[in-house]
Protein backbone atom coordinates (compact mmCIF):
# COMPACT_ATOMS: atom_id res chain seq x y z
CA UNK A 1 0.00 0.00 0.00
CA UNK A 2 1.22 3.49 -0.78
CA UNK A 3 1.57 5.76 2.24
CA UNK A 4 0.58 9.42 2.17
CA UNK A 5 4.16 10.63 2.74
CA UNK A 6 5.68 8.95 -0.31
CA UNK A 7 3.60 11.05 -2.68
CA UNK A 8 5.23 14.12 -4.16
CA UNK A 9 3.71 17.48 -3.30
CA UNK A 10 3.01 18.46 -6.90
CA UNK A 11 0.61 15.62 -7.40
CA UNK A 12 -1.14 16.35 -4.13
CA UNK A 13 -1.69 19.95 -5.18
CA UNK A 14 -2.95 19.00 -8.62
CA UNK A 15 -5.38 16.54 -7.03
CA UNK A 16 -6.69 19.22 -4.69
CA UNK A 17 -7.11 21.54 -7.66
CA UNK A 18 -9.12 18.98 -9.62
CA UNK A 19 -11.32 18.20 -6.60
CA UNK A 20 -11.87 21.92 -6.01
CA UNK A 21 -12.91 22.46 -9.62
CA UNK A 22 -15.32 19.54 -9.56
CA UNK A 23 -16.87 20.81 -6.32
CA UNK A 24 -17.23 24.31 -7.71
CA UNK A 25 -18.90 22.87 -10.80
CA UNK A 26 -21.30 20.80 -8.69
CA UNK A 27 -22.15 23.80 -6.49
CA UNK A 28 -22.91 26.07 -9.44
CA UNK A 29 -24.69 23.47 -11.58
CA UNK A 30 -28.26 24.05 -10.26
CA UNK A 31 -27.96 27.77 -11.12
CA UNK A 32 -27.59 27.10 -14.84
CA UNK A 33 -28.74 23.54 -15.58
CA UNK A 34 -32.27 22.33 -16.26
CA UNK A 35 -34.19 20.40 -13.64
CA UNK A 36 -33.57 17.21 -15.60
CA UNK A 37 -29.79 17.59 -15.45
CA UNK A 38 -29.91 18.53 -11.80
CA UNK A 39 -31.88 15.41 -10.95
CA UNK A 40 -29.54 13.18 -12.95
CA UNK A 41 -26.59 14.67 -11.08
CA UNK A 42 -28.48 14.15 -7.83
CA UNK A 43 -28.88 10.46 -8.67
CA UNK A 44 -25.23 10.25 -9.59
CA UNK A 45 -24.11 11.76 -6.27
CA UNK A 46 -26.45 9.46 -4.40
CA UNK A 47 -24.80 6.41 -5.96
CA UNK A 48 -21.34 7.85 -5.34
CA UNK A 49 -22.18 8.30 -1.65
CA UNK A 50 -23.56 4.75 -1.41
CA UNK A 51 -20.65 3.14 -3.23
CA UNK A 52 -17.95 5.16 -1.46
CA UNK A 53 -19.41 4.22 1.91
CA UNK A 54 -19.78 0.58 0.86
CA UNK A 55 -16.09 0.18 0.04
CA UNK A 56 -15.12 1.41 3.53
CA UNK A 57 -16.25 -1.93 4.89
CA UNK A 58 -16.50 -4.29 1.95
CA UNK A 59 -13.76 -2.96 -0.30
CA UNK A 60 -11.16 -2.49 2.41
CA UNK A 61 -11.82 -5.55 4.58
CA UNK A 62 -13.27 -7.97 2.01
CA UNK A 63 -16.47 -8.52 4.02
CA UNK A 64 -18.95 -8.30 1.11
CA UNK A 65 -22.10 -6.80 2.61
CA UNK A 66 -25.59 -6.82 1.12
CA UNK A 67 -26.84 -4.81 4.06
CA UNK A 68 -26.77 -1.38 2.42
CA UNK A 69 -30.42 -1.77 1.39
CA UNK A 70 -31.44 -2.39 4.99
CA UNK A 71 -29.75 0.81 6.20
CA UNK A 72 -31.10 2.75 3.22
CA UNK A 73 -34.62 1.65 4.10
CA UNK A 74 -34.20 2.49 7.77
CA UNK A 75 -33.13 6.02 6.84
CA UNK A 76 -36.06 6.42 4.48
CA UNK A 77 -38.52 5.29 7.14
CA UNK A 78 -37.03 7.55 9.78
CA UNK A 79 -37.58 10.47 7.42
CA UNK A 80 -41.13 9.37 6.66
CA UNK A 81 -41.94 9.23 10.34
CA UNK A 82 -40.30 12.52 11.38
CA UNK A 83 -41.07 14.63 8.28
CA UNK A 84 -42.86 17.93 9.09
CA UNK A 85 -42.35 17.23 12.78
CA UNK A 86 -38.66 18.11 13.11
CA UNK A 87 -36.38 20.13 10.79
CA UNK A 88 -35.32 18.32 7.64
CA UNK A 89 -31.53 18.57 8.18
CA UNK A 90 -31.94 17.24 11.68
CA UNK A 91 -33.83 14.21 10.36
CA UNK A 92 -31.03 13.46 7.90
CA UNK A 93 -28.42 13.47 10.66
CA UNK A 94 -30.72 11.40 12.85
CA UNK A 95 -31.16 8.88 10.01
CA UNK A 96 -27.38 8.54 9.77
CA UNK A 97 -27.10 8.05 13.52
CA UNK A 98 -29.95 5.52 13.57
CA UNK A 99 -28.41 3.42 10.79
CA UNK A 100 -24.97 3.58 12.36
CA UNK A 101 -26.47 2.74 15.74
CA UNK A 102 -28.29 -0.25 14.29
CA UNK A 103 -25.08 -1.43 12.60
CA UNK A 104 -23.14 -1.01 15.85
CA UNK A 105 -25.81 -2.93 17.73
CA UNK A 106 -25.73 -5.96 15.41
CA UNK A 107 -22.07 -5.54 14.40
CA UNK A 108 -20.27 -7.78 16.86
CA UNK A 109 -22.27 -10.97 16.31
CA UNK A 110 -22.66 -10.32 12.56
CA UNK A 111 -18.99 -9.69 11.90
CA UNK A 112 -18.00 -12.90 13.63
CA UNK A 113 -19.06 -14.82 10.55
CA UNK A 114 -16.93 -14.61 7.44
CA UNK A 115 -16.96 -15.16 3.71
CA UNK A 116 -20.18 -16.43 2.15
CA UNK A 117 -21.86 -16.64 5.56
CA UNK A 118 -21.53 -12.89 5.95
CA UNK A 119 -22.90 -12.28 2.45
CA UNK A 120 -26.05 -14.33 2.98
CA UNK A 121 -26.44 -13.11 6.54
CA UNK A 122 -26.59 -9.50 5.33
CA UNK A 123 -28.95 -10.49 2.50
CA UNK A 124 -31.12 -12.13 5.16
CA UNK A 125 -30.94 -8.93 7.22
CA UNK A 126 -32.29 -6.86 4.33
CA UNK A 127 -35.16 -9.26 3.70
CA UNK A 128 -35.87 -9.49 7.43
CA UNK A 129 -36.15 -5.72 7.83
CA UNK A 130 -38.33 -5.52 4.71
CA UNK A 131 -40.88 -8.04 6.00
CA UNK A 132 -40.68 -6.59 9.50
CA UNK A 133 -41.69 -3.18 8.17
CA UNK A 134 -44.42 -4.65 5.95
CA UNK A 135 -45.95 -6.35 8.98
CA UNK A 136 -45.51 -3.32 11.24
CA UNK A 137 -47.14 -1.07 8.65
CA UNK A 138 -50.10 -3.39 8.26
CA UNK A 139 -50.46 -3.71 12.02
CA UNK A 140 -50.16 0.00 12.77
CA UNK A 141 -51.76 1.67 9.80
CA UNK A 142 -53.59 -1.05 7.94
CA UNK A 143 -51.87 -0.11 4.67
CA UNK A 144 -48.38 -0.46 3.30
CA UNK A 145 -46.68 2.70 2.06
CA UNK A 146 -46.53 6.35 3.05
CA UNK A 147 -46.93 9.57 1.10
CA UNK A 148 -44.75 12.52 2.06
CA UNK A 149 -46.38 15.90 1.49
CA UNK A 150 -44.79 19.31 0.88
CA UNK A 151 -41.33 17.94 0.26
CA UNK A 152 -38.41 20.38 -0.14
CA UNK A 153 -37.49 21.70 -3.59
CA UNK A 154 -35.19 19.81 -5.93
CA UNK A 155 -32.36 22.27 -5.26
CA UNK A 156 -32.45 21.83 -1.50
CA UNK A 157 -32.35 18.05 -1.93
CA UNK A 158 -29.53 18.43 -4.45
CA UNK A 159 -27.34 20.38 -2.03
CA UNK A 160 -28.11 17.96 0.83
CA UNK A 161 -27.02 14.99 -1.26
CA UNK A 162 -23.95 16.95 -2.37
CA UNK A 163 -22.93 17.48 1.25
CA UNK A 164 -23.53 13.82 2.16
CA UNK A 165 -21.61 12.49 -0.82
CA UNK A 166 -18.66 14.83 -0.30
CA UNK A 167 -18.43 13.65 3.31
CA UNK A 168 -18.73 10.01 2.18
CA UNK A 169 -15.98 10.34 -0.43
CA UNK A 170 -13.72 12.27 1.97
CA UNK A 171 -14.28 9.64 4.67
CA UNK A 172 -13.42 6.77 2.35
CA UNK A 173 -10.33 8.60 1.08
CA UNK A 174 -9.14 9.66 4.50
CA UNK A 175 -9.62 6.20 6.01
CA UNK A 176 -7.67 4.51 3.26
CA UNK A 177 -4.65 6.69 3.92
CA UNK A 178 -4.75 6.30 7.70
CA UNK A 179 -3.67 3.72 10.25
CA UNK A 180 -7.32 2.70 10.48
CA UNK A 181 -7.29 1.93 6.76
CA UNK A 182 -4.09 -0.07 7.02
CA UNK A 183 -5.71 -2.13 9.75
CA UNK A 184 -8.77 -2.74 7.55
CA UNK A 185 -6.60 -3.84 4.64
CA UNK A 186 -4.74 -6.20 6.93
CA UNK A 187 -8.08 -7.90 7.65
CA UNK A 188 -8.55 -8.44 3.93
CA UNK A 189 -5.06 -9.87 3.49
CA UNK A 190 -5.11 -12.24 6.44
CA UNK A 191 -7.38 -11.64 9.40
CA UNK A 192 -5.84 -14.27 11.67
CA UNK A 193 -2.33 -13.02 11.05
CA UNK A 194 -3.44 -9.44 11.68
CA UNK A 195 -4.96 -10.53 14.98
CA UNK A 196 -1.80 -12.39 15.91
CA UNK A 197 0.39 -9.31 15.54
CA UNK A 198 -1.90 -7.37 17.85
CA UNK A 199 -4.32 -5.53 15.55
CA UNK A 200 -7.73 -5.44 17.20
CA UNK A 201 -9.54 -6.64 14.07
CA UNK A 202 -12.98 -7.03 15.64
CA UNK A 203 -12.91 -3.42 16.82
CA UNK A 204 -11.83 -2.07 13.42
CA UNK A 205 -14.37 -4.16 11.48
CA UNK A 206 -17.07 -2.98 13.84
CA UNK A 207 -16.14 0.68 13.45
CA UNK A 208 -16.00 0.33 9.66
CA UNK A 209 -19.40 -1.41 9.60
CA UNK A 210 -21.08 1.37 11.60
CA UNK A 211 -19.41 4.15 9.65
CA UNK A 212 -20.26 2.52 6.35
CA UNK A 213 -23.90 2.08 7.43
CA UNK A 214 -24.44 5.72 8.39
CA UNK A 215 -24.29 6.98 4.79
CA UNK A 216 -26.99 4.78 3.24
CA UNK A 217 -29.14 5.91 6.18
CA UNK A 218 -28.67 9.57 5.29
CA UNK A 219 -29.02 8.98 1.55
CA UNK A 220 -32.18 6.95 2.16
CA UNK A 221 -33.70 9.72 4.24
CA UNK A 222 -33.12 12.30 1.49
CA UNK A 223 -34.33 9.94 -1.22
CA UNK A 224 -37.58 9.41 0.68
CA UNK A 225 -38.31 13.11 0.21
CA UNK A 226 -37.19 13.01 -3.40
CA UNK A 227 -39.63 10.22 -4.23
CA UNK A 228 -42.33 11.58 -1.90
CA UNK A 229 -43.78 8.07 -1.65
CA UNK A 230 -42.17 5.10 0.07
CA UNK A 231 -43.08 1.54 0.90
CA UNK A 232 -41.00 -1.34 2.29
CA UNK A 233 -40.77 -3.08 -1.11
CA UNK A 234 -39.00 -0.17 -2.77
CA UNK A 235 -36.81 1.15 0.04
CA UNK A 236 -35.64 -2.25 1.33
CA UNK A 237 -35.07 -3.49 -2.22
CA UNK A 238 -31.92 -5.65 -2.41
CA UNK A 239 -31.33 -4.16 -5.89
CA UNK A 240 -29.82 -1.13 -4.11
CA UNK A 241 -27.11 -3.33 -2.60
CA UNK A 242 -26.61 -5.19 -5.88
CA UNK A 243 -26.15 -1.98 -7.87
CA UNK A 244 -23.68 -0.65 -5.34
CA UNK A 245 -21.66 -3.85 -5.61
CA UNK A 246 -21.60 -3.70 -9.41
CA UNK A 247 -20.48 -0.07 -9.29
CA UNK A 248 -17.72 -0.86 -6.81
CA UNK A 249 -16.51 -3.85 -8.82
CA UNK A 250 -16.60 -1.99 -12.13
CA UNK A 251 -14.35 0.69 -10.67
CA UNK A 252 -12.17 -1.55 -8.57
CA UNK A 253 -12.77 -2.26 -4.93
CA UNK A 254 -9.84 -0.73 -3.20
CA UNK A 255 -10.13 3.00 -3.56
CA UNK A 256 -12.64 5.77 -3.73
CA UNK A 257 -11.68 6.90 -7.25
CA UNK A 258 -12.81 3.49 -8.46
CA UNK A 259 -16.09 3.85 -6.62
CA UNK A 260 -16.70 7.20 -8.30
CA UNK A 261 -15.81 5.95 -11.79
CA UNK A 262 -18.04 2.89 -11.34
CA UNK A 263 -20.94 4.99 -10.09
CA UNK A 264 -20.60 7.45 -12.98
CA UNK A 265 -20.52 4.73 -15.66
CA UNK A 266 -23.42 2.76 -14.25
CA UNK A 267 -25.56 5.83 -13.57
CA UNK A 268 -25.12 7.03 -17.14
CA UNK A 269 -26.03 3.60 -18.53
CA UNK A 270 -29.00 3.49 -16.18
CA UNK A 271 -30.10 7.00 -17.16
CA UNK A 272 -30.11 6.02 -20.81
CA UNK A 273 -32.03 2.78 -20.29
CA UNK A 274 -33.70 2.51 -16.90
CA UNK A 275 -36.82 4.57 -17.50
CA UNK A 276 -37.72 3.10 -20.89
CA UNK A 277 -36.12 -0.34 -20.88
CA UNK A 278 -35.73 -1.42 -17.24
CA UNK A 279 -35.32 -5.11 -18.05
CA UNK A 280 -32.73 -4.44 -20.73
CA UNK A 281 -30.83 -2.31 -18.25
CA UNK A 282 -30.78 -5.10 -15.68
CA UNK A 283 -29.65 -7.60 -18.31
CA UNK A 284 -26.81 -5.28 -19.31
CA UNK A 285 -25.91 -4.91 -15.63
CA UNK A 286 -25.73 -8.70 -15.40
CA UNK A 287 -23.62 -9.01 -18.52
CA UNK A 288 -21.23 -6.33 -17.23
CA UNK A 289 -20.84 -8.21 -13.95
CA UNK A 290 -20.09 -11.52 -15.61
CA UNK A 291 -17.77 -9.86 -18.12
CA UNK A 292 -15.80 -7.92 -15.50
CA UNK A 293 -15.15 -10.95 -13.32
CA UNK A 294 -14.36 -13.19 -16.26
CA UNK A 295 -12.01 -10.87 -18.12
CA UNK A 296 -10.88 -8.08 -15.81
CA UNK A 297 -11.17 -9.20 -12.18
CA UNK A 298 -9.29 -6.13 -10.92
CA UNK A 299 -11.89 -3.65 -12.19
CA UNK A 300 -11.43 -0.79 -14.62
CA UNK A 301 -9.52 1.77 -12.59
CA UNK A 302 -6.82 -0.32 -10.99
CA UNK A 303 -5.15 -1.53 -14.22
CA UNK A 304 -5.20 2.01 -15.63
CA UNK A 305 -3.65 3.37 -12.45
CA UNK A 306 -0.98 0.72 -12.57
CA UNK A 307 -0.14 1.60 -16.14
CA UNK A 308 0.05 5.29 -15.27
CA UNK A 309 2.30 4.57 -12.30
CA UNK A 310 4.59 2.53 -14.53
CA UNK A 311 4.72 5.31 -17.09
CA UNK A 312 5.55 7.99 -14.54
CA UNK A 313 8.31 5.79 -13.13
CA UNK A 314 9.79 5.41 -16.58
CA UNK A 315 9.63 9.14 -17.25
CA UNK A 316 11.47 9.82 -13.97
CA UNK A 317 14.41 7.78 -15.17
CA UNK B 1 -55.52 -29.68 18.25
CA UNK B 2 -57.36 -32.53 16.65
CA UNK B 3 -55.47 -35.30 14.89
CA UNK B 4 -56.57 -34.48 11.31
CA UNK B 5 -55.41 -30.91 11.73
CA UNK B 6 -51.99 -32.08 12.93
CA UNK B 7 -51.75 -34.59 10.10
CA UNK B 8 -52.69 -31.88 7.63
CA UNK B 9 -49.87 -29.68 8.93
CA UNK B 10 -47.40 -32.54 8.77
CA UNK B 11 -48.35 -33.32 5.17
CA UNK B 12 -48.10 -29.69 4.07
CA UNK B 13 -44.81 -29.38 5.89
CA UNK B 14 -43.44 -32.51 4.25
CA UNK B 15 -44.46 -31.36 0.77
CA UNK B 16 -42.76 -27.98 1.16
CA UNK B 17 -39.87 -29.68 2.93
CA UNK B 18 -39.36 -32.08 0.04
CA UNK B 19 -39.14 -29.22 -2.43
CA UNK B 20 -36.81 -27.28 -0.10
CA UNK B 21 -34.58 -30.33 0.21
CA UNK B 22 -34.41 -30.69 -3.60
CA UNK B 23 -33.37 -27.07 -3.98
CA UNK B 24 -30.94 -27.01 -1.08
CA UNK B 25 -29.07 -30.21 -1.92
CA UNK B 26 -28.05 -28.78 -5.30
CA UNK B 27 -26.96 -25.48 -3.84
CA UNK B 28 -24.95 -27.23 -1.17
CA UNK B 29 -23.35 -29.65 -3.63
CA UNK B 30 -21.88 -26.74 -5.59
CA UNK B 31 -20.81 -24.95 -2.43
CA UNK B 32 -19.34 -28.05 -0.85
CA UNK B 33 -17.29 -29.22 -3.80
CA UNK B 34 -16.27 -25.88 -5.31
CA UNK B 35 -16.83 -23.24 -2.60
CA UNK B 36 -19.12 -21.32 -4.95
CA UNK B 37 -22.31 -19.79 -3.60
CA UNK B 38 -24.95 -19.90 -6.30
CA UNK B 39 -27.14 -16.80 -5.91
CA UNK B 40 -28.76 -17.66 -9.26
CA UNK B 41 -30.03 -21.02 -7.99
CA UNK B 42 -33.62 -19.82 -7.68
CA UNK B 43 -33.57 -18.57 -11.25
CA UNK B 44 -33.22 -22.15 -12.49
CA UNK B 45 -36.38 -22.96 -10.54
CA UNK B 46 -38.09 -20.06 -12.31
CA UNK B 47 -36.89 -21.23 -15.74
CA UNK B 48 -38.00 -24.78 -14.99
CA UNK B 49 -41.44 -23.54 -13.96
CA UNK B 50 -41.82 -21.41 -17.11
CA UNK B 51 -40.65 -24.20 -19.40
CA UNK B 52 -43.22 -26.55 -17.89
CA UNK B 53 -45.91 -23.88 -18.11
CA UNK B 54 -45.30 -23.03 -21.77
CA UNK B 55 -44.98 -26.64 -22.87
CA UNK B 56 -48.29 -27.39 -21.16
CA UNK B 57 -50.15 -24.30 -22.40
CA UNK B 58 -48.87 -24.26 -25.98
CA UNK B 59 -48.38 -27.90 -26.89
CA UNK B 60 -50.33 -29.65 -24.16
CA UNK B 61 -47.23 -31.51 -23.03
CA UNK B 62 -47.94 -33.21 -19.72
CA UNK B 63 -45.87 -31.79 -16.83
CA UNK B 64 -44.91 -35.39 -16.05
CA UNK B 65 -43.10 -35.54 -19.37
CA UNK B 66 -41.72 -31.99 -19.04
CA UNK B 67 -40.16 -33.05 -15.78
CA UNK B 68 -37.64 -35.23 -17.57
CA UNK B 69 -37.10 -32.63 -20.26
CA UNK B 70 -36.61 -29.78 -17.77
CA UNK B 71 -34.23 -31.89 -15.70
CA UNK B 72 -32.08 -32.53 -18.76
CA UNK B 73 -32.19 -28.97 -20.08
CA UNK B 74 -31.29 -27.44 -16.71
CA UNK B 75 -28.45 -29.89 -16.30
CA UNK B 76 -27.10 -28.83 -19.71
CA UNK B 77 -27.28 -25.17 -18.68
CA UNK B 78 -25.33 -26.14 -15.55
CA UNK B 79 -22.62 -27.86 -17.57
CA UNK B 80 -22.29 -24.92 -19.97
CA UNK B 81 -22.06 -22.38 -17.13
CA UNK B 82 -19.48 -24.50 -15.36
CA UNK B 83 -17.32 -25.11 -18.45
CA UNK B 84 -17.31 -21.61 -19.91
CA UNK B 85 -17.55 -19.40 -16.82
CA UNK B 86 -16.32 -21.19 -13.77
CA UNK B 87 -13.40 -23.23 -15.00
CA UNK B 88 -11.64 -20.07 -16.27
CA UNK B 89 -12.49 -18.14 -13.11
CA UNK B 90 -11.24 -20.95 -10.87
CA UNK B 91 -7.99 -20.97 -12.82
CA UNK B 92 -7.51 -17.20 -12.62
CA UNK B 93 -8.40 -16.71 -8.92
CA UNK B 94 -5.44 -16.40 -6.59
CA UNK B 95 -7.10 -17.69 -3.43
CA UNK B 96 -10.30 -19.25 -2.13
CA UNK B 97 -11.41 -15.86 -0.79
CA UNK B 98 -10.99 -14.21 -4.20
CA UNK B 99 -12.76 -17.13 -5.87
CA UNK B 100 -15.64 -16.83 -3.43
CA UNK B 101 -16.26 -13.14 -4.10
CA UNK B 102 -15.67 -13.43 -7.86
CA UNK B 103 -18.04 -16.33 -8.26
CA UNK B 104 -20.63 -14.53 -6.19
CA UNK B 105 -20.59 -11.69 -8.69
CA UNK B 106 -20.89 -14.01 -11.66
CA UNK B 107 -23.90 -15.63 -10.08
CA UNK B 108 -25.43 -12.22 -9.34
CA UNK B 109 -24.90 -11.35 -12.98
CA UNK B 110 -26.49 -14.59 -14.15
CA UNK B 111 -29.41 -14.00 -11.84
CA UNK B 112 -29.99 -10.52 -13.34
CA UNK B 113 -29.72 -11.93 -16.85
CA UNK B 114 -32.15 -14.83 -16.27
CA UNK B 115 -34.76 -12.84 -14.31
CA UNK B 116 -34.89 -9.90 -16.65
CA UNK B 117 -34.76 -11.92 -19.83
CA UNK B 118 -37.78 -13.79 -18.49
CA UNK B 119 -39.55 -10.49 -17.71
CA UNK B 120 -38.72 -9.17 -21.15
CA UNK B 121 -39.94 -12.28 -22.95
CA UNK B 122 -42.94 -13.23 -20.87
CA UNK B 123 -43.85 -9.99 -18.96
CA UNK B 124 -44.07 -9.77 -15.18
CA UNK B 125 -47.63 -11.20 -15.08
CA UNK B 126 -48.38 -13.91 -12.58
CA UNK B 127 -49.13 -17.17 -14.37
CA UNK B 128 -50.36 -20.58 -13.40
CA UNK B 129 -52.21 -23.59 -14.69
CA UNK B 130 -54.15 -26.41 -13.10
CA UNK B 131 -53.10 -29.98 -13.47
CA UNK B 132 -53.99 -33.08 -11.45
CA UNK B 133 -56.19 -31.14 -9.06
CA UNK B 134 -58.31 -34.12 -7.98
CA UNK B 135 -58.53 -34.50 -4.25
CA UNK B 136 -57.73 -37.68 -2.41
CA UNK B 137 -58.25 -38.32 1.30
CA UNK B 138 -55.41 -39.86 3.25
CA UNK B 139 -56.18 -40.57 6.91
CA UNK B 140 -58.96 -38.03 6.66
CA UNK B 141 -56.72 -35.31 5.26
CA UNK B 142 -57.76 -33.92 1.86
CA UNK B 143 -54.76 -33.66 -0.48
CA UNK B 144 -54.45 -32.77 -4.13
CA UNK B 145 -52.88 -35.25 -6.52
CA UNK B 146 -50.29 -32.79 -7.78
CA UNK B 147 -48.98 -32.13 -4.29
CA UNK B 148 -48.75 -35.82 -3.51
CA UNK B 149 -46.90 -36.32 -6.80
CA UNK B 150 -44.47 -33.52 -5.88
CA UNK B 151 -43.85 -35.06 -2.47
CA UNK B 152 -43.34 -38.50 -4.02
CA UNK B 153 -40.86 -37.30 -6.61
CA UNK B 154 -38.99 -35.12 -4.14
CA UNK B 155 -38.69 -38.07 -1.76
CA UNK B 156 -37.55 -40.34 -4.59
CA UNK B 157 -34.84 -37.92 -5.72
CA UNK B 158 -33.71 -37.34 -2.15
CA UNK B 159 -33.38 -41.07 -1.53
CA UNK B 160 -31.51 -41.46 -4.81
CA UNK B 161 -29.18 -38.69 -3.70
CA UNK B 162 -28.61 -40.40 -0.38
CA UNK B 163 -27.77 -43.71 -2.04
CA UNK B 164 -25.49 -42.00 -4.54
CA UNK B 165 -23.58 -40.19 -1.81
CA UNK B 166 -23.34 -43.02 0.71
CA UNK B 167 -23.19 -46.20 -1.34
CA UNK B 168 -21.31 -45.47 -4.57
CA UNK B 169 -17.68 -44.73 -5.40
CA UNK B 170 -18.71 -41.46 -7.05
CA UNK B 171 -20.48 -40.41 -3.86
CA UNK B 172 -17.43 -41.28 -1.83
CA UNK B 173 -15.30 -39.19 -4.18
CA UNK B 174 -17.67 -36.24 -3.81
CA UNK B 175 -17.58 -36.48 -0.03
CA UNK B 176 -13.82 -36.77 -0.06
CA UNK B 177 -13.53 -33.69 -2.24
CA UNK B 178 -15.77 -31.73 0.13
CA UNK B 179 -13.68 -32.81 3.11
CA UNK B 180 -10.27 -32.03 1.68
CA UNK B 181 -9.74 -30.81 -1.82
CA UNK B 182 -5.99 -31.31 -2.05
CA UNK B 183 -5.82 -34.66 -0.33
CA UNK B 184 -8.62 -36.06 -2.47
CA UNK B 185 -6.82 -35.00 -5.63
CA UNK B 186 -3.66 -36.67 -4.37
CA UNK B 187 -5.44 -40.01 -4.15
CA UNK B 188 -6.52 -39.67 -7.76
CA UNK B 189 -10.00 -38.15 -7.64
CA UNK B 190 -10.77 -36.23 -10.82
CA UNK B 191 -11.91 -32.92 -9.36
CA UNK B 192 -12.92 -31.37 -12.68
CA UNK B 193 -15.26 -34.25 -13.41
CA UNK B 194 -16.90 -33.85 -10.00
CA UNK B 195 -17.25 -30.09 -10.49
CA UNK B 196 -19.07 -30.67 -13.77
CA UNK B 197 -21.16 -33.41 -12.23
CA UNK B 198 -22.15 -31.15 -9.30
CA UNK B 199 -23.19 -28.32 -11.59
CA UNK B 200 -25.24 -30.67 -13.76
CA UNK B 201 -26.98 -32.32 -10.82
CA UNK B 202 -27.55 -29.06 -8.94
CA UNK B 203 -29.04 -27.19 -11.89
CA UNK B 204 -31.05 -30.23 -12.91
CA UNK B 205 -32.56 -30.58 -9.45
CA UNK B 206 -33.40 -26.87 -9.30
CA UNK B 207 -35.16 -27.16 -12.67
CA UNK B 208 -37.06 -30.21 -11.47
CA UNK B 209 -38.13 -28.35 -8.33
CA UNK B 210 -39.42 -25.53 -10.55
CA UNK B 211 -41.40 -28.00 -12.63
CA UNK B 212 -43.00 -29.48 -9.50
CA UNK B 213 -43.73 -26.07 -7.96
CA UNK B 214 -45.38 -24.83 -11.17
CA UNK B 215 -48.16 -27.36 -10.68
CA UNK B 216 -49.47 -25.67 -7.56
CA UNK B 217 -47.75 -22.27 -7.15
CA UNK B 218 -47.85 -19.10 -9.17
CA UNK B 219 -45.10 -18.45 -11.69
CA UNK B 220 -43.44 -15.04 -12.05
CA UNK B 221 -40.00 -13.95 -13.30
CA UNK B 222 -39.14 -12.94 -9.73
CA UNK B 223 -40.11 -16.16 -7.97
CA UNK B 224 -36.48 -17.31 -7.81
CA UNK B 225 -34.91 -15.11 -5.14
CA UNK B 226 -37.16 -16.20 -2.25
CA UNK B 227 -36.34 -19.83 -3.04
CA UNK B 228 -32.63 -19.04 -3.21
CA UNK B 229 -32.87 -17.51 0.24
CA UNK B 230 -34.84 -20.49 1.53
CA UNK B 231 -32.16 -22.78 0.17
CA UNK B 232 -29.56 -20.69 2.02
CA UNK B 233 -31.53 -21.07 5.22
CA UNK B 234 -31.69 -24.82 4.70
CA UNK B 235 -28.01 -25.27 3.99
CA UNK B 236 -27.14 -23.11 6.96
CA UNK B 237 -29.47 -25.28 9.06
CA UNK B 238 -27.81 -28.44 7.85
CA UNK B 239 -24.29 -27.03 7.59
CA UNK B 240 -22.51 -25.65 4.52
CA UNK B 241 -20.93 -28.55 2.66
CA UNK B 242 -22.99 -31.11 4.57
CA UNK B 243 -25.22 -32.62 1.87
CA UNK B 244 -27.15 -35.03 4.09
CA UNK B 245 -27.66 -32.18 6.53
CA UNK B 246 -29.45 -30.30 3.74
CA UNK B 247 -31.79 -33.21 3.06
CA UNK B 248 -32.83 -33.27 6.71
CA UNK B 249 -32.71 -29.47 6.98
CA UNK B 250 -35.14 -29.08 4.07
CA UNK B 251 -37.79 -31.23 5.70
CA UNK B 252 -37.13 -29.60 9.08
CA UNK B 253 -37.62 -26.09 7.68
CA UNK B 254 -40.76 -27.15 5.79
CA UNK B 255 -42.29 -28.51 8.99
CA UNK B 256 -41.16 -25.60 11.19
CA UNK B 257 -42.54 -23.07 8.71
CA UNK B 258 -45.90 -24.76 8.36
CA UNK B 259 -46.34 -25.15 12.10
CA UNK B 260 -45.05 -21.65 12.83
CA UNK B 261 -47.42 -20.11 10.31
CA UNK B 262 -50.40 -22.06 11.61
CA UNK B 263 -49.91 -20.82 15.17
CA UNK B 264 -49.24 -17.20 14.11
CA UNK B 265 -50.30 -15.83 10.71
CA UNK B 266 -49.28 -16.34 7.06
CA UNK B 267 -47.92 -12.78 6.82
CA UNK B 268 -45.30 -13.63 9.41
CA UNK B 269 -43.90 -16.56 7.41
CA UNK B 270 -40.85 -14.72 6.02
CA UNK B 271 -40.12 -13.17 9.40
CA UNK B 272 -40.18 -16.58 11.05
CA UNK B 273 -37.81 -18.07 8.50
CA UNK B 274 -35.40 -15.15 8.59
CA UNK B 275 -35.33 -15.02 12.39
CA UNK B 276 -34.57 -18.73 12.45
CA UNK B 277 -31.87 -18.19 9.84
CA UNK B 278 -30.18 -15.28 11.59
CA UNK B 279 -30.35 -17.08 14.92
CA UNK B 280 -28.77 -20.24 13.57
CA UNK B 281 -26.03 -18.48 11.69
CA UNK B 282 -25.16 -16.55 14.84
CA UNK B 283 -25.44 -19.38 17.34
CA UNK B 284 -24.35 -22.42 15.36
CA UNK B 285 -22.63 -21.24 12.17
CA UNK B 286 -21.60 -24.81 11.36
CA UNK B 287 -25.24 -25.95 11.20
CA UNK B 288 -27.32 -27.82 13.72
CA UNK B 289 -25.75 -31.15 12.78
CA UNK B 290 -22.25 -29.71 13.02
CA UNK B 291 -19.71 -31.52 10.91
CA UNK B 292 -20.88 -34.95 11.96
CA UNK B 293 -23.11 -36.19 9.15
CA UNK B 294 -20.80 -36.39 6.16
Interface residues (C-beta under 8 A of the other chain):
Chain A: X62 X64 X109 X110 X112 X113 X115 X116 X117 X119 X120 X121 X123 X124 X125 X127 X128 X131 X132 X134 X135 X138 X238 X242 X245 X246 X249 X278 X279 X280 X282 X283 X285 X286 X287 X288 X289 X290 X292 X293 X294 X297
Chain B: X31 X35 X37 X85 X88 X89 X92 X93 X97 X98 X100 X101 X102 X103 X104 X105 X106 X108 X109 X110 X111 X112 X113 X115 X116 X117 X119 X120 X225 X229 X232 X233 X236 X240 X267 X268 X270 X271 X274 X275 X277 X278 X281 X282 X285
